[in-house]
């Protein structure tokens, strides 16, 4: 596998073949990859909602700037942030660290105190913006994993988060939708599949010191 060739192969799919579906094995790879995404402090303030109900997918189209991919796709990935990132949330994280690594309290405590103090003084908007940044990290990660697994994807910012929250009943789970990514397999007649990528030369986008 040549990762560069895979990244050249991927594109923001404009038309999916609605007769093709991602199998359970590949879906599990995406779930694991999402869960392994790097996040700030390791706090994972994000969750992935996977929509596979076709009726529900169809109902989301009008709240996605009428982008038909949302209905055509095998699945729709909705990247969400936690809306209740507080002291209890942070304490739960450190209990997980303790459980998995058995790290001594004298090592964990200074780091825990630092994070608790840092978040205590942060305005809610700043915490929300911080969490949103982690969702973008996760989407970037899954875009690459999809390319490696020959899964087509279309990252989207153009949707109505509040309508998604309502239709997917996210508020009762203390979640807020941030990004959307239909996934599946490109239709044979999607003309965008053969378009050459428009990118700067590497020398223009990378600066070495």
N, C-alpha and C positions, 0 to 999 in steps of 0.2 A: 504494500500500500504506500502510495506517495501522497502525503498529506497536502502538499501544494496543489497537486492535480485534483484532489478531492475538493479543495476550496475553490478552485477554478470551475469545477463542475457545478457547485451549488449556485443558486440564484434565488431571488425572492419570487417564488412560484406564483404565477398569476392565474393558473387554471389547473385544478387537480382532477385526476381521474376518479370519479366518485364510485367506481366499481372495485377499486383496489383499497385494501385495508392493511394497516400495520399489524403484524402479528404480536402475540403476547411477549415473545422473547425479546423482540426489539423494543417494545414498549417498556419492558422491565429495565433494559439498558438505559433508556432515557430517564426513568425514575431514579435509578442509581446515580447516574451522571448529575442529575439535578441536586440530589442529596449531597454529592461530593463537591459541589461548587464552592470555591473559596468565598468566604464572607468576612467582613470586618469584625475583628475580635473572635471570629468563629461563632457568632451568636445566631446565625441563620434566621434573620427576621423575615423570612420569605416562605411562601408555600406555593406549590404547584397544583392547580385544579385542572383535571383532565376531563374534557367534555367529549363523550362518544355517542350521546343520544342525538339522533338525527333531527328529531322534532325540535329539541332544544337548540341545536346548531342553527336550524333554519330561523328560529325566533331571534337569534342574535344578529342576523345579517343586517337588519335595519338599524341596529345600534352600533354597526361597524362600518359606517359610511357606505353601506350597501356593497361591501366587498364580498363577492360570491364565494371566494375561497373558504369562508367560514362555514358555509353549508356543504361545499364540495369535499372538503378535507376528510381524511379518515378520522382524525381526532383534532380537537382544538385545545391547545395548551394556554391556560390563563395564569400568568405570573402575578402573584398577590403578595402584599406585605401584611405583616401582623399589625394590628391597630392598638395593641395593648402591651407595648414594650416598657415594662416597669420593673420595679425592684424584684417582684416575684419571678418575672421572666428571667432576669439575670441570675437570680439565685438558683433557678432550675437548671440553667446552663452549667453553673459550677458544680452542682450535684452530679450532673452527667459526666463532667470531667473527672470528678472524684471516683465515680463508679467505674468508668472505663479505664482510667490510667492509674488510679490509686495514688494520685499526686498528694504529697504531704500538705497539710493545711498551712504550714509556715511558708510554703512556696506559693500556694494559691491565693492566700489572703491578701497580700499587697496588690496583686493584679485585680482581684475582685473588688477591693476597696476603691481602686482607681476607676474602674468602670462604673461602679455604683455612683461615685462622686461626680463623674463626668456626665452621666445621663441625668442625674438629679437636677443639674443646673441647665440642661438643654431645653429650649422651648419645644413644644410638641411639633411645630412645623419643621424644626431642624431634625428631629428624630425621624419624622416621616420622610424628609428628603434623603436622609442617610439610608433609610431602609429601601427607598426606591432605587438608589444607586446599586444596592445589592441585587435587586431584581434584574437590572441591566447586565450585571456580571453573569447571572444565571442564564439569561437568554443567549448571551454571547457564547457561553460554554455549550449550551444545547445546540446552537446553530452549527458549531464545529462537530459535535458528536453526531448530529443528523447527517452531515456531509460524509463522515467516515462510514456511517451505516447505510449510505445510499437512500436516505430518507429526505424527501423534499420538504421545504418549510418556507413560510412567509412571515417574517417578523412585522408586527403592526403596532403602531401607536395610535392610529386613527380609529378610535372607538369611544363609546360613552361609558366611562367607568361606573357611574351611578346606576345605569340600566343593567350593566353586567352584574353589579353587586346585588341588585334586586332579583333578577332572573335566576341567578345561581345561588341565591340566599346566602351571600357571603357575610353579611353583617352579623348574623347570629353565630358565625364561626370566628368573629373578630378579625375579618380579613377585608382588604380593599384591593380591587383589581388595578393593575398598573400597566401590563403589557399583554398582548395576545399573539399567539403563534399557531396558525393552522399547520398541520403536518400530514403528510401522505405521500402520494406519488404523482408526479407531473402528468398531465394529459398529453397525448401525442401531438395534439394540435395547438399546444401553447407555444406561440411563436417566440416568446421571450426566452425560451430554453436555449435557442441557438444564437442569441445576441452576444456579441463580444463584450467582455467586461470593460467598463470605462473606469480606469484607475490612473492615478499619477504614476510616474516612474518611481521605483523604490528609492532612487536617489533624491527624489523630491519629497518623499514622505518620511524618510528616516534620516536622522542627523546623528552622526557618530562623533564622539569627542575623544 
